[in-house]
Amino acid sequence: MTDAYREFEAETLFCGTCRRAGPVRKKLLLVLPTGNKYDYVCQQCGTPVGGKVDRDPTAFRETSRAAAAAARPRPPGAERMPRPRRRG
């Protein structure tokens, strides 16, 4: 038997400010080594109404690899020079 319900996404939650259940937006708050932390906010008033942490660390690995590559100093003379244009 497969695990069909690994993760749920909230579409509607109760908002204490609006005093009713309504649609929510999912916002990414943090990219952590253990997974991503999300916040659910009311679409009507923008009040945070819930949160979620997923356990997929792939986004952290991709982000840390990109940051390491950007921080790596280039050796002198390795600057990219514009290629000469060919006329013709």
PDB file as gemmi writes it, atoms N, CA and C in Angstrom:
CRYST1    1.000    1.000    1.000  90.00  90.00  90.00 P 1                      
ATOM      1  N   MET A   1       0.848  -1.181   0.000  1.00  0.00           N  
ATOM      2  CA  MET A   1       0.000   0.000   0.000  1.00  0.00           C  
ATOM      3  C   MET A   1       0.896   1.249   0.000  1.00  0.00           C  
ATOM      4  N   THR A   2       0.598   2.203  -0.858  1.00  0.00           N  
ATOM      5  CA  THR A   2       1.408   3.418  -0.956  1.00  0.00           C  
ATOM      6  C   THR A   2       0.904   4.474   0.017  1.00  0.00           C  
ATOM      7  N   ASP A   3       1.783   5.371   0.351  1.00  0.00           N  
ATOM      8  CA  ASP A   3       1.431   6.476   1.250  1.00  0.00           C  
ATOM      9  C   ASP A   3       0.897   7.629   0.403  1.00  0.00           C  
ATOM     10  N   ALA A   4      -0.407   7.671   0.199  1.00  0.00           N  
ATOM     11  CA  ALA A   4      -1.021   8.649  -0.694  1.00  0.00           C  
ATOM     12  C   ALA A   4      -1.136  10.034  -0.072  1.00  0.00           C  
ATOM     13  N   TYR A   5      -1.066  10.138   1.243  1.00  0.00           N  
ATOM     14  CA  TYR A   5      -1.277  11.427   1.913  1.00  0.00           C  
ATOM     15  C   TYR A   5      -0.016  11.882   2.621  1.00  0.00           C  
ATOM     16  N   ARG A   6       1.029  12.143   1.871  1.00  0.00           N  
ATOM     17  CA  ARG A   6       2.283  12.589   2.491  1.00  0.00           C  
ATOM     18  C   ARG A   6       2.198  14.015   2.998  1.00  0.00           C  
ATOM     19  N   GLU A   7       1.617  14.907   2.209  1.00  0.00           N  
ATOM     20  CA  GLU A   7       1.500  16.308   2.616  1.00  0.00           C  
ATOM     21  C   GLU A   7       0.152  16.862   2.212  1.00  0.00           C  
ATOM     22  N   PHE A   8      -0.365  17.750   3.034  1.00  0.00           N  
ATOM     23  CA  PHE A   8      -1.605  18.435   2.735  1.00  0.00           C  
ATOM     24  C   PHE A   8      -1.314  19.913   2.524  1.00  0.00           C  
ATOM     25  N   GLU A   9      -2.077  20.550   1.683  1.00  0.00           N  
ATOM     26  CA  GLU A   9      -2.001  21.991   1.466  1.00  0.00           C  
ATOM     27  C   GLU A   9      -3.321  22.597   1.911  1.00  0.00           C  
ATOM     28  N   ALA A  10      -3.268  23.615   2.751  1.00  0.00           N  
ATOM     29  CA  ALA A  10      -4.481  24.281   3.209  1.00  0.00           C  
ATOM     30  C   ALA A  10      -4.961  25.253   2.134  1.00  0.00           C  
ATOM     31  N   GLU A  11      -6.241  25.224   1.857  1.00  0.00           N  
ATOM     32  CA  GLU A  11      -6.843  26.175   0.930  1.00  0.00           C  
ATOM     33  C   GLU A  11      -7.754  27.149   1.659  1.00  0.00           C  
ATOM     34  N   THR A  12      -8.351  26.698   2.765  1.00  0.00           N  
ATOM     35  CA  THR A  12      -9.270  27.521   3.541  1.00  0.00           C  
ATOM     36  C   THR A  12      -8.980  27.316   5.022  1.00  0.00           C  
ATOM     37  N   LEU A  13      -8.802  28.410   5.759  1.00  0.00           N  
ATOM     38  CA  LEU A  13      -8.594  28.360   7.207  1.00  0.00           C  
ATOM     39  C   LEU A  13      -9.416  29.462   7.859  1.00  0.00           C  
ATOM     40  N   PHE A  14      -9.645  29.303   9.164  1.00  0.00           N  
ATOM     41  CA  PHE A  14     -10.402  30.311   9.907  1.00  0.00           C  
ATOM     42  C   PHE A  14      -9.505  31.498  10.225  1.00  0.00           C  
ATOM     43  N   CYS A  15     -10.026  32.706   9.988  1.00  0.00           N  
ATOM     44  CA  CYS A  15      -9.308  33.945  10.293  1.00  0.00           C  
ATOM     45  C   CYS A  15      -9.996  34.605  11.479  1.00  0.00           C  
ATOM     46  N   GLY A  16      -9.260  34.874  12.545  1.00  0.00           N  
ATOM     47  CA  GLY A  16      -9.817  35.519  13.727  1.00  0.00           C  
ATOM     48  C   GLY A  16     -10.174  36.979  13.491  1.00  0.00           C  
ATOM     49  N   THR A  17      -9.477  37.635  12.583  1.00  0.00           N  
ATOM     50  CA  THR A  17      -9.766  39.037  12.283  1.00  0.00           C  
ATOM     51  C   THR A  17     -11.060  39.169  11.479  1.00  0.00           C  
ATOM     52  N   CYS A  18     -11.200  38.341  10.438  1.00  0.00           N  
ATOM     53  CA  CYS A  18     -12.408  38.377   9.601  1.00  0.00           C  
ATOM     54  C   CYS A  18     -13.576  37.647  10.264  1.00  0.00           C  
ATOM     55  N   ARG A  19     -13.273  36.817  11.257  1.00  0.00           N  
ATOM     56  CA  ARG A  19     -14.264  36.030  11.998  1.00  0.00           C  
ATOM     57  C   ARG A  19     -15.014  35.049  11.104  1.00  0.00           C  
ATOM     58  N   ARG A  20     -14.292  34.470  10.129  1.00  0.00           N  
ATOM     59  CA  ARG A  20     -14.886  33.455   9.263  1.00  0.00           C  
ATOM     60  C   ARG A  20     -13.767  32.655   8.596  1.00  0.00           C  
ATOM     61  N   ALA A  21     -14.134  31.518   8.036  1.00  0.00           N  
ATOM     62  CA  ALA A  21     -13.180  30.725   7.262  1.00  0.00           C  
ATOM     63  C   ALA A  21     -13.096  31.309   5.854  1.00  0.00           C  
ATOM     64  N   GLY A  22     -11.902  31.381   5.340  1.00  0.00           N  
ATOM     65  CA  GLY A  22     -11.725  31.954   4.014  1.00  0.00           C  
ATOM     66  C   GLY A  22     -10.491  31.407   3.330  1.00  0.00           C  
ATOM     67  N   PRO A  23     -10.292  31.755   2.067  1.00  0.00           N  
ATOM     68  CA  PRO A  23      -9.122  31.280   1.321  1.00  0.00           C  
ATOM     69  C   PRO A  23      -7.837  31.887   1.874  1.00  0.00           C  
ATOM     70  N   VAL A  24      -6.760  31.118   1.770  1.00  0.00           N  
ATOM     71  CA  VAL A  24      -5.461  31.558   2.291  1.00  0.00           C  
ATOM     72  C   VAL A  24      -4.409  31.486   1.199  1.00  0.00           C  
ATOM     73  N   ARG A  25      -3.334  32.239   1.409  1.00  0.00           N  
ATOM     74  CA  ARG A  25      -2.150  32.185   0.535  1.00  0.00           C  
ATOM     75  C   ARG A  25      -1.018  31.559   1.331  1.00  0.00           C  
ATOM     76  N   LYS A  26      -0.207  30.794   0.643  1.00  0.00           N  
ATOM     77  CA  LYS A  26       0.957  30.156   1.258  1.00  0.00           C  
ATOM     78  C   LYS A  26       2.183  30.995   0.925  1.00  0.00           C  
ATOM     79  N   LYS A  27       2.899  31.484   1.964  1.00  0.00           N  
ATOM     80  CA  LYS A  27       4.099  32.309   1.779  1.00  0.00           C  
ATOM     81  C   LYS A  27       5.310  31.573   2.339  1.00  0.00           C  
ATOM     82  N   LEU A  28       6.400  31.575   1.594  1.00  0.00           N  
ATOM     83  CA  LEU A  28       7.647  30.982   2.063  1.00  0.00           C  
ATOM     84  C   LEU A  28       8.309  31.939   3.047  1.00  0.00           C  
ATOM     85  N   LEU A  29       8.583  31.458   4.260  1.00  0.00           N  
ATOM     86  CA  LEU A  29       9.238  32.296   5.273  1.00  0.00           C  
ATOM     87  C   LEU A  29      10.736  32.030   5.344  1.00  0.00           C  
ATOM     88  N   LEU A  30      11.110  30.751   5.482  1.00  0.00           N  
ATOM     89  CA  LEU A  30      12.515  30.394   5.668  1.00  0.00           C  
ATOM     90  C   LEU A  30      12.868  29.159   4.864  1.00  0.00           C  
ATOM     91  N   VAL A  31      14.111  29.106   4.384  1.00  0.00           N  
ATOM     92  CA  VAL A  31      14.654  27.899   3.783  1.00  0.00           C  
ATOM     93  C   VAL A  31      15.652  27.352   4.796  1.00  0.00           C  
ATOM     94  N   LEU A  32      15.294  26.227   5.416  1.00  0.00           N  
ATOM     95  CA  LEU A  32      16.085  25.640   6.495  1.00  0.00           C  
ATOM     96  C   LEU A  32      16.772  24.364   6.026  1.00  0.00           C  
ATOM     97  N   PRO A  33      17.833  23.921   6.722  1.00  0.00           N  
ATOM     98  CA  PRO A  33      18.483  22.656   6.348  1.00  0.00           C  
ATOM     99  C   PRO A  33      17.541  21.455   6.455  1.00  0.00           C  
ATOM    100  N   THR A  34      16.538  21.543   7.315  1.00  0.00           N  
ATOM    101  CA  THR A  34      15.608  20.428   7.498  1.00  0.00           C  
ATOM    102  C   THR A  34      14.387  20.523   6.600  1.00  0.00           C  
ATOM    103  N   GLY A  35      14.175  21.632   5.938  1.00  0.00           N  
ATOM    104  CA  GLY A  35      13.016  21.823   5.070  1.00  0.00           C  
ATOM    105  C   GLY A  35      12.621  23.287   5.028  1.00  0.00           C  
ATOM    106  N   ASN A  36      11.510  23.589   4.387  1.00  0.00           N  
ATOM    107  CA  ASN A  36      11.052  24.965   4.241  1.00  0.00           C  
ATOM    108  C   ASN A  36       9.941  25.272   5.231  1.00  0.00           C  
ATOM    109  N   LYS A  37       9.926  26.500   5.743  1.00  0.00           N  
ATOM    110  CA  LYS A  37       8.876  26.946   6.653  1.00  0.00           C  
ATOM    111  C   LYS A  37       7.970  27.905   5.891  1.00  0.00           C  
ATOM    112  N   TYR A  38       6.671  27.607   5.910  1.00  0.00           N  
ATOM    113  CA  TYR A  38       5.672  28.405   5.205  1.00  0.00           C  
ATOM    114  C   TYR A  38       4.701  29.017   6.199  1.00  0.00           C  
ATOM    115  N   ASP A  39       4.090  30.118   5.800  1.00  0.00           N  
ATOM    116  CA  ASP A  39       3.064  30.782   6.588  1.00  0.00           C  
ATOM    117  C   ASP A  39       1.823  30.881   5.720  1.00  0.00           C  
ATOM    118  N   TYR A  40       0.658  30.603   6.298  1.00  0.00           N  
ATOM    119  CA  TYR A  40      -0.610  30.787   5.602  1.00  0.00           C  
ATOM    120  C   TYR A  40      -1.216  32.101   6.070  1.00  0.00           C  
ATOM    121  N   VAL A  41      -1.591  32.972   5.126  1.00  0.00           N  
ATOM    122  CA  VAL A  41      -2.186  34.261   5.458  1.00  0.00           C  
ATOM    123  C   VAL A  41      -3.554  34.372   4.790  1.00  0.00           C  
ATOM    124  N   CYS A  42      -4.464  35.065   5.459  1.00  0.00           N  
ATOM    125  CA  CYS A  42      -5.814  35.291   4.952  1.00  0.00           C  
ATOM    126  C   CYS A  42      -5.731  36.157   3.689  1.00  0.00           C  
ATOM    127  N   GLN A  43      -6.452  35.769   2.649  1.00  0.00           N  
ATOM    128  CA  GLN A  43      -6.448  36.557   1.410  1.00  0.00           C  
ATOM    129  C   GLN A  43      -7.198  37.871   1.561  1.00  0.00           C  
ATOM    130  N   GLN A  44      -8.144  37.944   2.495  1.00  0.00           N  
ATOM    131  CA  GLN A  44      -8.930  39.157   2.682  1.00  0.00           C  
ATOM    132  C   GLN A  44      -8.142  40.248   3.410  1.00  0.00           C  
ATOM    133  N   CYS A  45      -7.563  39.897   4.564  1.00  0.00           N  
ATOM    134  CA  CYS A  45      -6.944  40.930   5.406  1.00  0.00           C  
ATOM    135  C   CYS A  45      -5.430  40.788   5.574  1.00  0.00           C  
ATOM    136  N   GLY A  46      -4.844  39.661   5.164  1.00  0.00           N  
ATOM    137  CA  GLY A  46      -3.403  39.478   5.274  1.00  0.00           C  
ATOM    138  C   GLY A  46      -2.917  39.012   6.628  1.00  0.00           C  
ATOM    139  N   THR A  47      -3.822  38.635   7.532  1.00  0.00           N  
ATOM    140  CA  THR A  47      -3.455  38.163   8.862  1.00  0.00           C  
ATOM    141  C   THR A  47      -2.908  36.739   8.788  1.00  0.00           C  
ATOM    142  N   PRO A  48      -1.768  36.465   9.451  1.00  0.00           N  
ATOM    143  CA  PRO A  48      -1.283  35.078   9.494  1.00  0.00           C  
ATOM    144  C   PRO A  48      -2.291  34.200  10.245  1.00  0.00           C  
ATOM    145  N   VAL A  49      -2.663  33.075   9.630  1.00  0.00           N  
ATOM    146  CA  VAL A  49      -3.657  32.197  10.235  1.00  0.00           C  
ATOM    147  C   VAL A  49      -3.143  30.778  10.458  1.00  0.00           C  
ATOM    148  N   GLY A  50      -1.928  30.486  10.055  1.00  0.00           N  
ATOM    149  CA  GLY A  50      -1.382  29.147  10.258  1.00  0.00           C  
ATOM    150  C   GLY A  50      -0.001  29.035   9.662  1.00  0.00           C  
ATOM    151  N   GLY A  51       0.602  27.873   9.825  1.00  0.00           N  
ATOM    152  CA  GLY A  51       1.938  27.650   9.303  1.00  0.00           C  
ATOM    153  C   GLY A  51       2.177  26.198   8.994  1.00  0.00           C  
ATOM    154  N   LYS A  52       3.295  25.946   8.344  1.00  0.00           N  
ATOM    155  CA  LYS A  52       3.636  24.595   7.932  1.00  0.00           C  
ATOM    156  C   LYS A  52       5.140  24.507   7.731  1.00  0.00           C  
ATOM    157  N   VAL A  53       5.721  23.354   8.058  1.00  0.00           N  
ATOM    158  CA  VAL A  53       7.123  23.074   7.760  1.00  0.00           C  
ATOM    159  C   VAL A  53       7.150  21.788   6.957  1.00  0.00           C  
ATOM    160  N   ASP A  54       7.700  21.836   5.740  1.00  0.00           N  
ATOM    161  CA  ASP A  54       7.844  20.594   4.987  1.00  0.00           C  
ATOM    162  C   ASP A  54       9.227  20.029   5.267  1.00  0.00           C  
ATOM    163  N   ARG A  55       9.398  18.792   5.043  1.00  0.00           N  
ATOM    164  CA  ARG A  55      10.656  18.106   5.386  1.00  0.00           C  
ATOM    165  C   ARG A  55      11.486  17.763   4.158  1.00  0.00           C  
ATOM    166  N   ASP A  56      11.462  18.625   3.138  1.00  0.00           N  
ATOM    167  CA  ASP A  56      12.216  18.398   1.914  1.00  0.00           C  
ATOM    168  C   ASP A  56      13.403  19.357   1.877  1.00  0.00           C  
ATOM    169  N   PRO A  57      14.614  18.872   2.165  1.00  0.00           N  
ATOM    170  CA  PRO A  57      15.777  19.768   2.239  1.00  0.00           C  
ATOM    171  C   PRO A  57      16.417  20.096   0.895  1.00  0.00           C  
ATOM    172  N   THR A  58      15.817  19.728  -0.233  1.00  0.00           N  
ATOM    173  CA  THR A  58      16.457  19.972  -1.524  1.00  0.00           C  
ATOM    174  C   THR A  58      16.590  21.458  -1.832  1.00  0.00           C  
ATOM    175  N   ALA A  59      15.624  22.281  -1.447  1.00  0.00           N  
ATOM    176  CA  ALA A  59      15.710  23.719  -1.711  1.00  0.00           C  
ATOM    177  C   ALA A  59      16.890  24.331  -0.966  1.00  0.00           C  
ATOM    178  N   PHE A  60      17.160  23.865   0.247  1.00  0.00           N  
ATOM    179  CA  PHE A  60      18.296  24.378   1.014  1.00  0.00           C  
ATOM    180  C   PHE A  60      19.601  24.018   0.316  1.00  0.00           C  
ATOM    181  N   ARG A  61      19.707  22.785  -0.163  1.00  0.00           N  
ATOM    182  CA  ARG A  61      20.933  22.367  -0.844  1.00  0.00           C  
ATOM    183  C   ARG A  61      21.162  23.182  -2.110  1.00  0.00           C  
ATOM    184  N   GLU A  62      20.096  23.414  -2.879  1.00  0.00           N  
ATOM    185  CA  GLU A  62      20.227  24.206  -4.103  1.00  0.00           C  
ATOM    186  C   GLU A  62      20.621  25.637  -3.785  1.00  0.00           C  
ATOM    187  N   THR A  63      20.006  26.216  -2.752  1.00  0.00           N  
ATOM    188  CA  THR A  63      20.306  27.588  -2.362  1.00  0.00           C  
ATOM    189  C   THR A  63      21.732  27.707  -1.849  1.00  0.00           C  
ATOM    190  N   SER A  64      22.174  26.754  -1.028  1.00  0.00           N  
ATOM    191  CA  SER A  64      23.524  26.839  -0.477  1.00  0.00           C  
ATOM    192  C   SER A  64      24.576  26.620  -1.556  1.00  0.00           C  
ATOM    193  N   ARG A  65      24.301  25.747  -2.541  1.00  0.00           N  
ATOM    194  CA  ARG A  65      25.235  25.562  -3.650  1.00  0.00           C  
ATOM    195  C   ARG A  65      25.369  26.827  -4.477  1.00  0.00           C  
ATOM    196  N   ALA A  66      24.249  27.482  -4.756  1.00  0.00           N  
ATOM    197  CA  ALA A  66      24.275  28.707  -5.550  1.00  0.00           C  
ATOM    198  C   ALA A  66      24.993  29.826  -4.799  1.00  0.00           C  
ATOM    199  N   ALA A  67      24.772  29.916  -3.495  1.00  0.00           N  
ATOM    200  CA  ALA A  67      25.434  30.947  -2.695  1.00  0.00           C  
ATOM    201  C   ALA A  67      26.940  30.697  -2.634  1.00  0.00           C  
ATOM    202  N   ALA A  68      27.338  29.447  -2.509  1.00  0.00           N  
ATOM    203  CA  ALA A  68      28.762  29.127  -2.462  1.00  0.00           C  
ATOM    204  C   ALA A  68      29.432  29.444  -3.792  1.00  0.00           C  
ATOM    205  N   ALA A  69      28.760  29.165  -4.892  1.00  0.00           N  
ATOM    206  CA  ALA A  69      29.329  29.455  -6.210  1.00  0.00           C  
ATOM    207  C   ALA A  69      29.452  30.957  -6.431  1.00  0.00           C  
ATOM    208  N   ALA A  70      28.491  31.729  -5.949  1.00  0.00           N  
ATOM    209  CA  ALA A  70      28.544  33.183  -6.114  1.00  0.00           C  
ATOM    210  C   ALA A  70      29.623  33.805  -5.232  1.00  0.00           C  
ATOM    211  N   ALA A  71      29.890  33.211  -4.073  1.00  0.00           N  
ATOM    212  CA  ALA A  71      30.874  33.762  -3.153  1.00  0.00           C  
ATOM    213  C   ALA A  71      32.299  33.353  -3.508  1.00  0.00           C  
ATOM    214  N   ARG A  72      32.457  32.346  -4.342  1.00  0.00           N  
ATOM    215  CA  ARG A  72      33.775  31.866  -4.713  1.00  0.00           C  
ATOM    216  C   ARG A  72      34.492  32.933  -5.539  1.00  0.00           C  
ATOM    217  N   PRO A  73      35.683  33.394  -5.115  1.00  0.00           N  
ATOM    218  CA  PRO A  73      36.390  34.424  -5.887  1.00  0.00           C  
ATOM    219  C   PRO A  73      36.936  33.843  -7.185  1.00  0.00           C  
ATOM    220  N   ARG A  74      36.879  34.646  -8.225  1.00  0.00           N  
ATOM    221  CA  ARG A  74      37.435  34.239  -9.506  1.00  0.00           C  
ATOM    222  C   ARG A  74      38.921  34.553  -9.534  1.00  0.00           C  
ATOM    223  N   PRO A  75      39.703  33.714 -10.180  1.00  0.00           N  
ATOM    224  CA  PRO A  75      41.124  34.008 -10.287  1.00  0.00           C  
ATOM    225  C   PRO A  75      41.336  35.238 -11.168  1.00  0.00           C  
ATOM    226  N   PRO A  76      42.442  35.972 -10.948  1.00  0.00           N  
ATOM    227  CA  PRO A  76      42.708  37.156 -11.766  1.00  0.00           C  
ATOM    228  C   PRO A  76      42.768  36.783 -13.248  1.00  0.00           C  
ATOM    229  N   GLY A  77      42.218  37.630 -14.066  1.00  0.00           N  
ATOM    230  CA  GLY A  77      42.216  37.390 -15.495  1.00  0.00           C  
ATOM    231  C   GLY A  77      41.066  36.505 -15.957  1.00  0.00           C  
ATOM    232  N   ALA A  78      40.243  36.045 -15.028  1.00  0.00           N  
ATOM    233  CA  ALA A  78      39.136  35.166 -15.391  1.00  0.00           C  
ATOM    234  C   ALA A  78      37.858  35.950 -15.654  1.00  0.00           C  
ATOM    235  N   GLU A  79      37.959  37.295 -15.590  1.00  0.00           N  
ATOM    236  CA  GLU A  79      36.784  38.118 -15.871  1.00  0.00           C  
ATOM    237  C   GLU A  79      36.352  37.866 -17.308  1.00  0.00           C  
ATOM    238  N   ARG A  80      35.091  37.866 -17.510  1.00  0.00           N  
ATOM    239  CA  ARG A  80      34.586  37.639 -18.854  1.00  0.00           C  
ATOM    240  C   ARG A  80      34.738  38.916 -19.671  1.00  0.00           C  
ATOM    241  N   MET A  81      35.361  38.774 -20.787  1.00  0.00           N  
ATOM    242  CA  MET A  81      35.546  39.885 -21.712  1.00  0.00           C  
ATOM    243  C   MET A  81      34.488  39.772 -22.788  1.00  0.00           C  
ATOM    244  N   PRO A  82      33.943  40.880 -23.235  1.00  0.00           N  
ATOM    245  CA  PRO A  82      32.963  40.793 -24.312  1.00  0.00           C  
ATOM    246  C   PRO A  82      33.628  40.284 -25.591  1.00  0.00           C  
ATOM    247  N   ARG A  83      32.918  39.420 -26.294  1.00  0.00           N  
ATOM    248  CA  ARG A  83      33.462  38.883 -27.534  1.00  0.00           C  
ATOM    249  C   ARG A  83      33.372  39.945 -28.629  1.00  0.00           C  
ATOM    250  N   PRO A  84      34.413  40.039 -29.461  1.00  0.00           N  
ATOM    251  CA  PRO A  84      34.367  41.036 -30.543  1.00  0.00           C  
ATOM    252  C   PRO A  84      33.256  40.672 -31.535  1.00  0.00           C  
ATOM    253  N   ARG A  85      32.595  41.700 -32.021  1.00  0.00           N  
ATOM    254  CA  ARG A  85      31.520  41.481 -32.983  1.00  0.00           C  
ATOM    255  C   ARG A  85      32.113  41.290 -34.374  1.00  0.00           C  
ATOM    256  N   ARG A  86      31.514  40.375 -35.065  1.00  0.00           N  
ATOM    257  CA  ARG A  86      31.959  40.135 -36.439  1.00  0.00           C  
ATOM    258  C   ARG A  86      31.095  40.964 -37.382  1.00  0.00           C  
ATOM    259  N   ARG A  87      31.750  41.569 -38.301  1.00  0.00           N  
ATOM    260  CA  ARG A  87      31.025  42.336 -39.299  1.00  0.00           C  
ATOM    261  C   ARG A  87      30.898  41.502 -40.556  1.00  0.00           C  
ATOM    262  N   GLY A  88      29.775  41.619 -41.172  1.00  0.00           N  
ATOM    263  CA  GLY A  88      29.692  40.828 -42.382  1.00  0.00           C  
ATOM    264  C   GLY A  88      28.403  40.750 -42.997  1.00  0.00           C  
TER     265      GLY A  88                                                      
END                                                                             
